[in-house]
Amino acid sequence: MAISVLMPKQGQSVESCLIIKWNKKVGDKVKAEEPICEVETDKAVFEVEAPEAGTILRIFYKEGDDVPVLETIAIIGQPGEKIDHLIPKKTVSVSKEEYVENQKAITSDKSLKKTKSSFGDGLIPISPVARRFAEKKGIDFSKLAGSGPGGRIIKKDIEKALSEGEPLIPSTVSKNIFGPLKEIPVEGVRKIISERMFMSLQSTAQLTLNTSAEASNLLACRKSLKSSPETKGLNKINMNDFLLYIVANLLPKFENMNAHFLKDKILEFEQVHLGFAVDSPRGLMVPVIHNAHLLSLKEISEEVRRLSTACQEETILPDELKGGTFTVTNLGTMGIESFTPILNVPQVAILGICSISLKPIMKDNEIKFIPHIGLSLTFDHRAVDGAPAAKFLQELNRLIANFNLTDIKLP
């Protein structure tokens, strides 16, 4: 009996997956649980397995397509078997490439999606494939009538215009005044990151407070551990590990900062699940150190290295990228003195770590230049007011300035 292969749902926040490779083609035989394709979310790469043994009868999406979860991507059965009842209902008499684009447009939005024309001021209903084809051929599609759903211009409309000698775009418009350039489509992980960053700023009341903390003790502790015996495993602990440890142990005292804002309610957490930003080959990733408040400094350091390596090698697991209650992002190693971190919603706060620089301070009636580390705290003003956020930053400042190895959990 034929069966549909659905795009699996990888976590509650994943709405679509990008097909990066088909391991099988139509007509190939497959075994039950045999990987038939590889898909990518904003977090990791997964294999989609055949639910049953059989033959690949149909494939509905090609490599590079961004497919909604729970959408039929293929059909497995026996050759000659009837599969009409499993084929997606909405079909149009266009090429396979156009069919996929139309399906994506129909399933992602009830209303007609419109693409802004490169050649006019209006919004033209045109499929992405048709638009790219028109611009490549130099066809002004702003005057064309579409034959697709709802008057949408599809690729065959552009091909018809070419065959009928449709005027090309005037040279004054098509001329590239910028010189050599590279066009990079916003898709896959980059598209997901851009949408989430934009959504974060659009849906929250973000405010950032900036301060700096004396870093003399941190630097001294780092120097001490760096020269410690390698057998103790403490010589790899760095400044970022110190700061994550301090934040993890401070948050239980400020549950209003260790929280989620969910429109009509605020969830405050006793456990600290600390996320930290990682610049990976696939873009920004935020792995989570679960129950960070229970870990020693050494354990936090080891967990940071393990998770960071998994992000770089693209082996990070979905569960290691979710469940965060607070996030830390460090740009200090790049010389950034202050910045405005963007909230990792629904979390109510994120801490930015900045560079260490000398700051003139009046001590004993003379000016001394003392190293200070910059701190940038962004919080959601819907959930936390300015004074409580400032108190959190003030206490963090004090803990950093008075940091001492004798007062912390090392093993």
C-alpha positions in Angstrom: 0.0 0.0 0.0 1.4 3.4 -1.0 2.3 5.8 1.7 3.2 9.5 1.9 6.5 10.7 3.1 6.0 13.9 5.2 8.5 16.6 6.0 9.0 15.9 9.7 8.4 18.5 12.4 11.7 19.2 14.2 10.6 21.0 17.4 7.8 23.4 18.1 9.5 26.5 16.6 10.4 24.9 13.2 7.9 25.7 10.5 9.8 24.6 7.4 12.9 22.7 6.4 15.3 23.1 3.5 15.9 20.0 1.3 19.6 20.0 0.7 20.1 16.5 -0.8 18.0 13.7 -2.2 19.7 10.3 -1.7 17.1 8.6 -3.8 15.3 9.3 -7.1 12.0 8.2 -8.6 12.1 4.5 -9.3 14.7 3.6 -6.7 13.9 0.9 -4.1 14.2 1.8 -0.4 14.2 -0.1 2.8 12.2 0.8 5.9 14.1 3.6 7.9 16.6 4.1 5.1 17.5 7.8 4.7 16.0 9.1 1.4 17.0 12.8 1.8 18.7 15.3 4.0 17.0 18.4 5.2 18.2 21.5 7.1 16.5 23.7 9.7 18.0 26.9 11.2 19.5 24.6 13.8 20.8 21.4 12.3 20.9 18.9 9.4 18.6 15.8 9.6 17.9 12.8 7.5 14.4 11.9 6.5 13.8 8.2 6.6 11.5 6.0 4.5 8.5 5.0 6.7 8.2 1.7 4.9 10.0 -0.4 2.3 9.0 0.1 -1.3 9.8 2.1 -4.4 10.0 5.9 -4.7 6.9 6.6 -7.0 6.9 10.4 -6.8 9.0 13.3 -5.5 7.3 16.6 -5.2 10.2 18.9 -4.2 13.7 19.5 -5.5 17.0 20.2 -3.7 17.0 23.8 -2.4 13.3 24.0 -1.8 12.1 25.3 1.6 9.2 22.9 2.5 6.6 23.5 5.2 6.6 20.8 7.9 4.1 17.9 7.6 3.9 18.6 3.8 4.1 15.5 1.5 7.5 15.5 -0.1 7.4 12.0 -1.7 5.3 8.9 -2.2 6.6 5.3 -1.6 4.7 2.2 -2.8 4.8 -0.5 -5.4 5.2 0.2 -9.2 1.8 0.6 -10.9 0.0 1.2 -7.6 -2.7 4.0 -7.6 -1.5 7.0 -5.7 -3.9 9.7 -6.9 -5.4 10.0 -3.4 -1.9 10.8 -2.0 -1.0 13.5 -4.4 -1.3 17.1 -3.0 -4.7 18.4 -4.0 -3.6 21.8 -5.4 -2.0 21.2 -8.8 -1.6 23.4 -11.9 -0.6 22.6 -15.4 2.9 24.2 -15.3 6.4 22.9 -15.0 7.6 21.0 -11.9 9.6 24.0 -10.8 6.6 26.3 -11.1 4.3 23.8 -9.4 6.6 23.8 -6.3 6.7 27.6 -6.2 2.9 27.9 -6.5 2.4 25.2 -3.8 4.7 27.2 -1.5 2.8 30.4 -2.2 -0.6 28.8 -1.6 0.3 27.0 1.6 2.3 29.8 3.2 -0.3 32.6 2.8 -4.0 32.6 2.2 -3.8 35.8 0.3 -1.8 36.3 -2.9 1.8 37.1 -2.3 3.2 40.0 -4.3 6.8 40.6 -5.4 8.0 44.2 -5.9 8.9 44.7 -9.5 12.5 45.8 -10.3 11.2 47.8 -13.2 8.2 49.7 -11.9 6.8 51.3 -8.8 3.9 48.8 -8.3 3.6 45.4 -6.7 3.4 42.7 -9.3 1.9 39.2 -8.5 4.7 37.0 -9.9 6.3 33.7 -8.7 10.0 33.9 -7.6 11.0 31.6 -10.4 9.3 33.7 -13.1 10.7 36.9 -11.7 14.3 35.6 -11.7 13.8 34.2 -15.3 12.3 37.6 -16.5 15.2 39.6 -15.0 17.7 37.2 -16.5 16.2 37.5 -19.9 15.6 41.3 -19.6 11.8 41.2 -19.9 9.7 43.9 -18.3 7.0 41.8 -16.6 5.1 44.8 -15.1 2.7 44.9 -18.1 2.2 41.1 -18.5 -1.1 39.3 -17.6 -0.5 36.2 -15.5 -2.1 32.9 -16.1 -1.4 31.4 -12.7 -3.7 31.3 -9.7 -5.2 34.7 -9.0 -3.5 36.2 -12.0 -0.1 35.3 -10.8 2.6 35.6 -13.4 4.4 32.2 -13.9 7.4 31.1 -15.9 5.4 30.1 -19.0 4.0 33.7 -19.2 7.6 35.0 -19.5 8.5 32.3 -22.1 5.4 33.4 -24.1 6.4 37.0 -23.9 9.9 36.1 -25.2 8.4 34.2 -28.2 6.1 37.1 -29.0 9.0 39.5 -29.1 8.0 41.4 -25.9 10.2 44.6 -25.7 13.3 44.3 -23.5 14.0 46.5 -20.6 15.4 49.9 -21.7 19.2 50.0 -21.5 19.0 52.9 -19.0 17.2 50.6 -16.6 19.1 47.4 -17.2 22.6 49.0 -17.1 24.5 48.0 -14.0 25.9 51.2 -12.5 27.5 49.4 -9.6 30.1 47.4 -11.5 30.8 43.7 -10.7 28.6 42.3 -7.9 27.5 39.1 -6.3 23.8 38.4 -5.8 23.1 36.2 -2.7 19.5 35.0 -2.3 18.1 35.3 1.2 17.1 31.7 1.9 17.7 28.8 4.2 19.3 29.6 7.6 19.9 33.2 6.6 16.2 33.7 5.9 15.2 32.2 9.2 17.7 34.3 11.2 16.6 37.5 9.4 12.9 36.7 10.1 13.5 36.0 13.7 15.6 39.0 14.4 13.1 41.2 12.7 10.2 39.6 14.6 12.1 40.1 17.9 12.4 43.8 17.3 8.9 44.2 16.0 7.1 42.3 18.8 8.9 43.4 21.9 9.7 46.6 23.8 13.5 46.4 23.9 15.7 48.7 25.9 19.5 48.4 26.4 21.5 49.5 29.5 25.3 49.9 29.2 27.9 49.9 32.0 31.4 48.5 32.7 32.8 46.5 35.5 36.3 46.5 36.9 38.1 43.5 35.4 41.4 43.4 37.4 40.4 40.4 39.4 39.1 38.5 36.4 42.4 39.1 34.6 44.4 37.9 37.6 42.3 34.8 38.0 42.6 34.0 34.3 46.4 34.4 34.6 46.5 32.1 37.6 44.5 29.3 36.0 46.4 29.6 32.7 49.6 28.7 34.5 48.0 25.9 36.5 49.0 22.2 35.9 47.4 20.8 32.8 46.3 17.7 34.7 43.8 19.8 36.7 42.1 20.8 33.4 41.7 24.4 34.5 44.3 26.0 32.2 41.7 26.3 29.3 39.2 28.3 31.3 38.9 31.8 29.7 37.2 35.1 30.4 33.9 34.1 28.8 33.7 31.0 31.0 34.1 33.2 34.1 31.3 35.5 33.0 29.0 32.6 32.1 29.6 31.2 35.6 28.9 34.5 37.3 25.7 35.1 35.4 24.5 31.5 36.0 24.9 31.9 39.7 23.4 35.4 39.8 20.2 34.7 37.9 18.5 32.6 40.7 18.5 35.8 42.8 16.8 37.7 39.9 14.1 35.4 38.6 12.4 38.3 36.9 15.4 38.3 34.5 15.4 34.5 34.1 12.0 34.5 32.5 9.9 34.2 29.4 7.2 36.8 28.3 4.2 35.0 26.8 1.8 37.9 25.9 -0.7 37.3 28.7 1.7 35.8 31.3 5.3 35.8 32.5 7.1 32.6 33.4 9.9 32.9 35.9 12.2 30.0 36.2 14.1 28.6 39.2 16.5 26.6 37.0 19.0 28.5 34.8 19.3 27.2 31.3 21.9 29.5 29.9 22.2 30.1 26.2 25.3 31.6 24.6 25.7 32.9 21.0 28.1 31.0 18.7 29.2 32.1 15.2 29.0 28.9 13.2 29.5 28.1 9.5 25.7 28.0 9.2 25.2 31.3 10.9 24.2 32.4 14.4 23.4 29.5 16.8 22.5 29.6 20.5 23.3 26.3 22.3 22.1 26.0 25.9 23.9 25.0 29.0 21.1 23.3 31.0 21.1 23.8 34.8 24.1 26.0 34.5 23.6 27.2 38.1 24.5 23.7 39.4 27.7 23.4 37.5 31.3 24.3 38.6 33.4 26.7 36.7 35.3 23.8 35.1 32.1 22.0 34.1 30.8 25.2 32.5 34.0 25.7 30.6 33.9 22.1 29.3 30.3 22.3 28.3 30.9 25.6 26.4 33.8 23.9 24.4 31.7 20.8 23.7 28.6 22.7 22.5 30.7 25.2 20.5 32.5 22.4 18.7 29.2 20.7 17.9 28.0 24.0 16.3 31.1 24.4 14.3 31.1 20.7 13.1 27.3 20.8 12.5 26.6 17.9 14.9 24.6 19.9 17.5 21.4 18.1 18.6 18.0 19.9 18.5 17.6 19.5 22.3 20.9 21.3 22.9 19.5 24.4 21.1 16.3 24.9 23.0 15.0 25.6 26.4 17.1 28.6 27.2 15.9 31.0 29.9 18.6 33.7 29.5 21.3 34.4 26.8 24.8 35.8 26.8 26.5 37.0 23.6 30.2 38.0 23.6 31.7 40.3 21.1 34.5 41.5 23.4 37.1 39.4 21.6 36.4 41.5 18.5 37.1 44.8 20.2 33.5 45.9 20.5 33.1 48.4 23.3 29.3 48.4 23.5 26.4 47.1 21.4 22.7 46.4 21.4 22.0 42.7 21.7 18.7 41.5 20.2 16.4 39.5 22.5 16.1 35.8 21.9 12.3 35.7 22.4 10.4 34.7 24.4 13.3 35.4 26.9 13.0 38.7 28.6 16.8 39.6 28.7 20.1 39.1 27.0 23.5 40.2 28.2 26.2 41.4 25.8 29.8 41.1 26.8 32.1 43.7 25.4 35.9 44.3 25.3 38.2 45.1 28.2 39.8 48.6 28.1 41.5 50.9 30.4 39.2 53.4 32.2 40.4 56.5 34.2 39.3 56.2 37.8 40.0 58.6 40.7 41.6 56.6 43.5 43.6 58.0 46.5 43.3 61.5 45.0 44.9 60.5 41.8 43.7 59.2 38.4 44.5 55.6 37.7 43.8 53.7 34.6 42.1 50.4 35.5 40.9 47.7 33.1 37.1 47.5 32.8 34.9 45.1 30.8 31.8 46.5 29.0 28.4 45.1 29.7 25.3 45.7 27.5 22.0 44.4 28.9 18.9 44.3 26.7 15.6 43.6 28.3 11.9 43.5 27.4 10.3 46.5 29.1 6.9 44.8 28.9 8.2 42.2 31.5 10.9 44.1 33.4 11.1 47.8 34.4 14.3 49.8 34.2 15.1 49.9 37.9 15.1 46.0 38.4 17.1 45.6 35.2 19.6 48.2 36.5 19.8 46.4 39.9 20.7 43.2 38.1 23.4 44.9 36.2 24.6 46.6 39.3 25.0 43.3 41.2 26.6 41.7 38.2 29.1 44.6 38.1 29.9 44.0 41.8 30.4 40.3 41.4 32.8 40.8 38.5 34.8 43.4 40.3 35.2 41.2 43.4 35.6 37.9 41.6 37.9 35.5 43.6 38.8 31.9 42.9 38.5 31.0 46.6 34.8 31.7 46.6 33.7 29.6 43.6 33.2 26.0 42.6 36.2 24.8 40.6 36.0 21.0 40.5 
